[in-house]
Every structure is written in C-alpha cells, then in structure tokens.
Amino acid sequence: MTPTAAPIADVDDRALAHNYEPLPVNLVHGDGAWVRTEDGTAYLDMLSAYSALNFGHRHPRLVAVAHHQLDTLTLTSRAYSNDQIGPFARALAELCDMERVLPMNTGAEAIETAIKAARRWGYVRKGVPHDRANIVVFDGNFHGRTTTIIGMSSDPEAREGFGPFTPGFVRVPFGDASAVAAAIDDDTVAVLVEPIQGEAGVVVPPDGFLRALRGLCTSTGTLLIADEVQSGLGRTGRTFAFDHEEVRPDVYVLGKALGGGIVPLSAVVADGDVLDLLTPGSHGSTFGGNPLACAVGREVVAMLATGEVQERAARLGTKFLDDLDATVGPHVASLRGRGLWAAFDLPAGAPSGRAFCERLLTRQVLAKDTHGQTVRLAPPLVIDERDLDWGVEQIATVARDWA
C-alpha cells in the first residue's frame, strides 16, 4: 500500500490515569497484522502488544474457540474445577517437557508465583535457612511492575517513589556469567533471567551465556528460571528463546501470547519437585485457570505444537533482520534482534525514539520506543511477507530522514 499522511487522533482520556503515554492513535478494529481507526485509516502493527499478539489480531482459530467457550462457561474460580484447565495444563506441560503447570493471569503474577515457588523450594529442598533465600537477577531486567519486582529493577523510573523494596535479590550485569558465579552463595535459590531482554531494547546476550547459566545452576543446586513472557511461544523462531542454546531451564514463566491476544493468561511451568511444594492455601488466584482463558490457551499450544509457527518466524525473521540491517542499519547507532523481534538505537543527538515512532505513525506503522533513544519492533508472527517488506520500507524511510 502507499502510505498517506495519517491523521493524529484527538483522544479524550481525561478520566484515565496517565500511567501510560500512548501514541496519538485511537484504534477500533484489528485483523491479522493490521489495525484501523474509526475513520478507516489502516496501520501496520509492528509491536504486537509487546508479543501478546504473536498470532495477530482476532486470529480465526482463537476467536472461534473463545466464542464457543463464551457460550458455555467462563469462570468458576479455583474453588471448583472445570473441563478446560486439566487439558490445558497437560498440553502446555508437554510443550515445555515439564510435569506441572500453575496458571495465572499476567506475566507479573507468574513472576511473583515463580519467586514464591523458588523460595519455598530453597527452604524445603535445598535447606536454606528460614528467610535467607536470595535470587540472582540482572541489570536491565524487566519482569513486571509489582512492588517486589521493581525492587530488583535497575530502572530509576520504575523504582522512584515506590520503596521500601522487598529484599532477597542480587543484581549482576546481564551476559556476564562470571558475575553470576561470584553472586551465587549457599543461600541462592534461583537465577531469574530473560533469555533476551525485551523492555531493555531486545538485548541478546553473548553466545553461550544461557548454557553457562545452566552449568552454574546445576553445579550449585540452584534453580534456573526462564522469563519467556515476551521471548517465548515462537517470537524468536523457536518455541522458547532458551532453545537457541539447547538449554532446558528448571522453570518457565510464560504469558502474553499464551492468551492469544484475547484474554490474560500466564503460567509457571516446572517439574513436581518445585511446584508440588505450593500446597492448597499457600498460593492462588480467582481468575487463574478460568475456562475461557484455558480454552484459548489450549488452542495456542495446539498451534505451536506442529512447529509451523516457529519455522515461519525463523524464516521471516532472518529476512526481516537482514533487510533492517541493509536499509535501517546505516542510519542508526546499533541494531539487534532474533527472529521477528528487533530493536535499534538512534544516534546520539538525534530526536528521541518517541519522536521517531510518531513519525512512523504518519506513515501508518505502529512501533514503540523504550529508554529514550531505542525503537522496538515485534510484528505478528502471522504477518504477510509483503506487509513485512512494506513496514521495513517505511521504517527505513524515516531512518534516512533522521540521519
């Protein structure tokens, strides 16, 4: 398509708390990789709701399952069981090659769940003295925005004005296995890591880093917790980003795309040695494992089980990154990515990433900035190749104008 000078929306959000600063566009319809405003202007979605829309907007298989479940049963709470939660758990456990699944709603909830599970595992299995457990985390991490999670963040904006923070975390440089080795002590129960740091700007660690973490955790009797909320479920061209180094963590934390872009759904997946320690009354969620979310999640897992989604993301991702490198790379400070996931840093002194995304908006492409000068890209895994090429062309045009 030929881009037009897309209009800037006048959004009336006076009654809305301003904890976000969205781009000035008001969306009313979505289909695949495209969204539209009320006046019919189309935009190519190159963010996918931070990977929650890996399967695009209103994927027919997922919408059909959701409609069917809406007509039968939507919520029971965990006071009762339902006909969807067990099959969902079995399917996801098989996809992850694990024994147990604990469903929750959001990524942050799942991270909190993994922290609790790791601490209890440390006290019961490893023999860490009561209230002494620590977890190794990384500079640049983003695991959510609860008070516990922001306490381990290195982002001043996330932390300012929200203390005091929960103790029990040791932060080290991302990608530095020797720093992890030095940080692990007798009270360490887990290493919590994003295999690729999303919010930090799609930061890919050095080759071998994840294998080194696996070795360190195995040799010290420490759990390796993989936060695959953004990086998992096909985004990088493999089911999980850990798969690129053939590493199996002890715990997966999943979310975003697990709900198919329709409902919030997250999960902690591990073997019984870890999750069987969370007994009735020790952890829970009213909406966690609700039949509507589990029905959609079952279909997501079924779509991933064949491997076709991952293979397509790998193939398109190689072309995507090569094209970005050729057309955008010469005009930016740095560019990186894996699969259908990329980010680039604008040169020092250039206008902000926010301004870049606003310029993209006028060319009918949606992307999102982070940390001032970085622009992130995460198109839906179902995007048409011609649309992907067109999107890269628009990004390259703006990058050339920026240079």
Secondary structure, DSSP 8 states (H G I E B T S, - for coil): -------------TTS--S----S--EEEEEBTEEEETT--EEEESSHHHHTTTT-BT-HHHHHHHHHHHTT-----TTS--TTHHHHHHHHHHHHT-SEEEEESSHHHHHHHHHHHHHHHIIIII---TT--EEEEETT-----SHHHHTT---HHHHTT--S----EEEE-TT-HHHHHHH--TTEEEEEE-SSBTTTTSB---TTHHHHHHHHHHHHT-EEEEE-TTTTTTTTSSSSGGGGGT---SEEEE-GGGGTTTS--EEEEE-HHHHTTS-TTTS--SSTT-HHHHHHHHHHHHHHHTSHHHHHHHHHHHHHHHHHHHHTGGGSSEEEESSS-EEEE--TTS--HHHHHHHHHHTTEE-EEETTTEEEE---TT--HHHHHHHHHHHHHHHHHH-
